[in-house]
Every structure is written in structure tokens, then in C-alpha cells.
């Protein structure tokens, strides 16, 4: 009932994340033999917090404070709904103990370094030119778009005008391609002639001529239609591993026995990077080149505050040196 109630206000991906986080609470209730939410109190909710923090539950590991806070916040939202339908006593959600998280803990410290991104794209351009992986990563790096927005693109969303090529992101939840910020996430992004050329060569070459389950023509396809998010995400993890570029493993692993050499396990490599890291790397590169914050904000569909907190990975010294240039002659 909770998931159904929030279906209209949350993206499919966010809703899926909420379901995953609440499944751990269901596991805990089963272990504790709790079959009625009216049996919950502050002490039992604290026991759940400790149980989840220590990594109990099927297929789950110990988690950091920031992750635990996110999961308990989802539980609070669920209990608020339960209060509204008289399924639990009023005020129970307040008994969910949220851990204190400092501002620094709330931010991932991983990113795709711009120089490393350039090396990966150069390799793809030389050895896997216009492959789906090449086209996806190039477009992600060029626009800084989220992987879900990249997946949502149709052939008709690309404008190949020779002088002013661009792509249009559209929110289409009814056909399985929502944008994170819904209608507010809709926008045009200019792309360079080189990016447009790679996309054209991908379309004319290895792209599977397939429709998705809704009869649309995706820009990026598999033999079955529109690729799943996990498929595209795994490709990013795969090509960001050092061994994929032929570099020596910085973690002392033997390539023949390392589990991260398998595509489905590529994210296990400590040096692999997620689509979010590609996005933060792109923001960092923009800001190092003094692209104004408002311009970056509009291009990536993220507020300037979010860009500063979650995506800009310049060091404090880098920022100070860039400011120096503005004040040098004052």
C-alpha cells in the first residue's frame, strides 16, 4: 500500500530503492516474529537500527552511517504513511533513531578523474570506435547526464544539424523512461560535431535496429530493445577498471583469479567508477575550466547547491587558486 501510494510522486528508480530498503525491515520483522505493526515501539526500532548497521539480513553487508540514515529515513516515511491509515500509533515514526551525519559524510568521495576519462575515451575511440559503450560513455561525459536520462533517449531525440547538433531529454514515465526530476528535468543539451559524428556512426553501424516494449525506437539498443539500466551501468564499471586499459592492478590482484574481471562483478573493483562518478568528474572538469555554475547547473539539471555538495570534486586548494586569478589585479 505504501509503495502504491507513492507511485505518482516518485520516479520508478527511486521507488525501487525504497522497496529494497524496506525489504530489510521486513526481514528483521520475520526474524523477530513481529506480525503486527502495533507491536513496534522505540526499543524495537532501535534494535532494528543496530541489526541493520551490523549487516544482518540476507545478502546485506555492514553499512556506513550515511547509508544507515538513508535507510532509516525511508522507514520513517513508511511509518508516517502507516500513521495516516491508522496502522500504527500516532508518532511512532519519531521513535526511529536517525544517526547524526556530518556534512562531509553525506558526500561520496569517489569520482572519475577527467584525465582518466580522457584516456578511456581515447582507447574506445581507437579500438572500439562507435560501439555502444563508446557512444554511451562519450555522451555521458560530454553532457554530464544521468545514466537513466541517457537510457531514455530515442532516435528522434537527437538533432544531427551539421552546425548546431543537440539532444533532447524528455520525461516519459508512461513508457518506462522517466527522468529523475520529472518534467523539470526536460531540456535540450548542445553536443559537439564530434559527438554527433560518433552517434551517427553508431546508428549506421553496430546499433541493433530494434524497438522497445512500447514501440519506441531507442537511441541505445540491445537485441531485445532498450537496454536495462543495470546493463548500461555495468558497462561503465567495466571500462573504468585499470586492468581493462591494460594497466597494472593497483590492488595487487591476479587478473586470472580476480572476480572483478567478470562483467557482472566489475563494480567490485575498488578502482571502477559508477555513472554517478562520471557525472561528478564532468562537473569537476567544467569547474576547473571556469564554466559558470549556473551554466553547469542548467546543463546537468541540478541545483548549484547540489553541484557544490555532491559533484564538484575540486580540492579546496584548486578552488583557491582559481579564485586567485579573479583577484590578482584588485
N, C-alpha and C positions, 0 to 999 in steps of 0.2 A: 504493500500500500504506500509506503514512504517513497519508494523509487518511482512508482506511477505518479504520485503527487508532484514530484519534482521534474518529471519528464519534459514539461513545457518550458521550464526556466533554465535547465542545464543542457550543455552540449552532450552528445552521446558519449564522447570520450570522458568527460567529467563524471557523468552518471555511472559509467563503467568503473571508474576509480572509486566512487563512493560505494558501489556494490562490493568491490574487492575488500575495501577497508572494513565494511560491516560484516563480511564473512568471518573475519577473525573473532568478532564479538559473538557471532552465532556458535563458533567452535567452542569458545570459552563457556557459554551458557550450557552447551551439551556436556562438557566436562564437569561443570558444577551442578548438573542436573536441575538447572533453572528452566522451568517450562512456563512460567507466568511472570511477566514484567513487573507485576506488583510485588514480587519478592525481592526486587532490587533496592538497595539502599546505598548510602555513601561508602560504607565499609566494603561492600561487594564490588562497587565500581572502582575503588582503589585497588582491590585485589586484581581486577582485570587490567588496570594500568601496569602493575608490576609484571603480570603474566605476559602481556604483550611486549613490554620493554625488553624482557629477557629472551624473547624469540620463541616462545612456545607456540604450538599450533602447527598443523600440517603444512609443510613447505614454506615455513617462515623462519626468519633469522632475527637475531638481536637488532634493534634499531636505535638510531640516534634520537636525541631529544626533539629536534625539529620535526622528524618524521612521526615520532610518537605524538607530538602536539597536533599535527595534522589529522592523525587517525582519531584521536580523542575529540577533536573538533567536529569531525563527521559524526561521531557517536552522539555528541551534544545536539547536533542538528536533527538526528533521528529521534532523540528523546523529546525534543521540542515538538516535533510532529506528533509523537505519541501522547504528549500532554494535551495537544489540541483536540485529539479524538477521544480523550478520556481513557487512554490505555494505561497510563501510569499516573501516579500522584503529581500534582502540580509542583513545579520547582525541582523535580528530580534532576533535570539536566544540569542544574547549578552544582550538583554533587559530583559531577565528573571532574576530577582534578587535572587541570591542564598544567603541564610543566612550564616553567619560565624559560624563555629562549631569548638570548641576546640578539641584537640586530645582526651581528656577524654570523651567528649560527644559522640564520634564516636564508643564507645565500650559498649556493653551490660554488665551490672553488675550482671547478674544472671548466675548461674551455678549449676550443680548437685554435691553437696559435695561428695567426694569419700566415706566418712563414710556412708552417707545416701544411696549412690548407693549400697554399700555392704549390708546394711540392706534390701533393696528392693530385691536384687538378692537372699539373703538368704531366704527371705519369699517365693519368687517364687520357689526356689529350693525345699522348704519343702512342700508347699501347691499346687503349680501349675507346678510341675516338667514337663519339656519338652513340655509345652504348647507353642503355637506360641508366646505369649507375653514373656514368659521366654526366648525362643530361640532368639528372636529379640533383646531384651534388653541386654542379655548376650553377643551377638555378637557385638552389638554397643559398649558396654562398653569395651570389650576385644580388639577391633580393633580401636575404635575411628572413625569409618567410618560414613559418612553422611547417613541420612535415605534413600535418593534416591539411593545410592550405595547398601545399604542393600536390598532394594526392587528389584534391578536389578539382583540379584543373581539367577542362575539356579542350579538345582541339579548337573549338570555337572561341575559347578564352584567350587565344594567342593572336596578336596582330603582327604580321610579318612585314609591315610597311618598311621599305628599304631605308628610309631616313629616320623614322620615329617608331621603332618596334616596341611592343609592350605586352603585358599580360593583365588580365582582369580576374580578381578573386571575387567569387560570389558565394553567398550563404544559401545552400540548397539542402536543408535538413531532411526534406521530404523524400529526397532520393539519395540519402546516405552520405552526403558530403557537407556537413555543417562547418562553419568557421567558429573558432573559439569565441570570438566576440560578436557572433551572430551578424545582424545587418550592419552593425558598426564596424565590422571587420572587412566589409566590402570596399575594394579600392582598385585603382589602376597602378601598376608599377611599370616604369620605363625599364627596358632592358637594352643592353648594348647590341650593336650589329653582330658582334662575335657570338654572343649568347644566342641570338636569334638564328644564326647560321648553324650552330650545333643542334638546336632544336629542330630545325628543318631537316638536317641530315639524319637525325634520329627518326623523325617521322617518315622520311623517304627510305630509311634503311631498316634497322632492326626492330622497329616498333611493330608489335602484333596488331593487326587490323581487327580489333575486337570491340564489342560493345559491353557495357556493364549490365548489371541485372535490371537496370531501369531503362535500357535502350539508349543511353547516352554514349558518346564517343570520348573516352578519357584520353588526355594527353599521354599519360604514362600507363602502359598496359602490361598485362601478362597474357598467357594463352587463355586464361579464364575470364579476362575482362579487366576491371580496375583492381590493382594490387591492394592487399590489406596493408594497414598502417604498419603492422609488425614486419612485413616483407621489406618495405622501404627503410624502416628503422634499422633492421638487421644489416642492410647494405651499407648504411653509414658506419655502423660499428665495424663492419668487416674491413672497409678500406682505410679506416683510421688506425688500424693496428700497425705498429712499426714493422713487424715481420712481413706484412703484405707488400711493403715497399722494398723488401729485401734487406732491411736494416737489422742489426743485431738486437736481440731481445734485451731490453734494459732491465728485465726482471729475472734473468738467468734461466729462463725456461728452454727446454729442448723442444724445437718445433714439431718433432715427430710424436711427442707424447703430450704436448700442451693441449688441453681441452678447448682453449680459445681459438684454435685453428679451424674448428668446425663452425660453419656459418651460424648455426643456431646458438652457439656458445660464444660468439665473438664479443659480446658485451662483458664477458668475464675477464677479458684482458684489462688490466688496470690502466693501460695507455690508450685504449679505444675511447672514442668520443661519441656522444649521443647527438641527435638532431638539435637538442637544446644547446649543446656546446658549440655546434656550428653557428647557431644564431647569435650566441654571445660573442663568438670570435668575430663575426661580421660586424657587430656593434663596436667592438674594440677597434677593429681596423678603420671603421668610419670615423670614430672619435680621434684616433691617432692622426688622421688626415684632416682634422679640424672641420669635419662636416657638422653643421649646426645641429644641436639636439632636436629642435623642432622638425627639421627635415628628416632626421633619422627616425623620430617618433612616428611621423606620418607614413614613412615607407614601410616600417615594420609593424604598424598598427599596435603600438604600445605607448603608454604614457611616459613622459620624461622621467617621472619618479621611478617607474618600473624599470626603465632602461638603466638608470643610475644604480639601482639596488641589485638587479638580477642579471644584467647583461654586460655592462661596461667593466672589462677586466683590466683596464689600465692601472698601473700601480700609482700610489699617491705621489711618488717622485715624478713619474711620467706626466701626470696632470699638472704638477707644479711647474715643470719645465715648459709645458705648452703655454701655461699662463704667463710665463716669463716673457715670451715673445710679444704679448699684447702690452705689457707694462714697461718694456725696455726703454722706451723713449719718453716716458712720462716723468 
